[in-house]
């Protein structure tokens, strides 16, 4: 079975499970209603049986056995529950089918896009290698080429992960003790030119050598997400400091900017996907946080840590990632 077939089978299994849950819930609601009706009918019949009036001469009466009637009601109720469950199952399958088609289209798009991007990235990496052969490694141009190749490798890794996720074959690499200071410096180095082009000073600071149980790639993405957000909301002439520290058996990464601060949104919602401010200051546009900060929080939580806003105000904002220190 191909990876694409396996991914499709996984999607179908998930959809069947969701349909079954809906059918069970519908059956449970119907069962509750039937039980209530049976209880009310039983109480009524027992009350009528206890208040039977003497028969009038010449009158014709029809008597029903209470037990037989209740038994018939129970059978009818059970049949109704099963019927409701079947109808719920068919309705859920019909309603969820478009979702299955959307999942298939999404996987197909990611697969196609990933395949198309891998070749240009491979060509770009090859051209960088050719340029490196004619450049001294320790020269400024050589160092820049080395960084460009590292960035290309990181982008290739992301594309490969997208492809693996789309085919259902993606396996998260095992976490290992990672030197946070080194990763922080790599992020700052990769963004120096972008910050310089925007007239922003980008600085890296480290206190000690904190280590956390997380893959370097995921930690790089998390720190990069905070740094990119700071770059997007710091005016020209501003300063951004990316720092790592150790406190209370935890590794702390902070990204501090000299922007205008965050207003018009609760701090707890800043890390929601596509969160937007609702009350921008005069002369400022509405601020949007996209999905970058949401991914930062997901990475931190997966590593047993947290992501939050340490403080924000007119003089700037400090966002923080806290991770448990690696033992041993």
Buried (B, 14 or more C-beta within 10 A) or exposed (E): EEBBEEBBEEBEEBBBEBBBEBBBEBBBEBBEBBEEBBEEBBEEBEEEEEEEEEEEEEEEEEEEEEEEEBEEBBEEBEEBBEEBBEBBBEBBBEEBEEEBEEBBEEBBEBBEBBEEBBEEBEEBBEEBEEBBEEBEEEEEEBBEBBBBBBEBEBBBEBBBBBBBBBBBEEEEEEBEEBBBBBBBBBBBBBBBEEBEEBEBBBEBBBEEEBBBBBBBBBBBBBBBBBBBBBBBBBEEEBBBBBBBBBEEEBBBBBBBBBBBBBBEBEEEEBBBEEBBBEEBEEEEEEBEBBEBBBBBBBBBEEBEBBBBBBBBEEEBBBBBBBBBBBEE
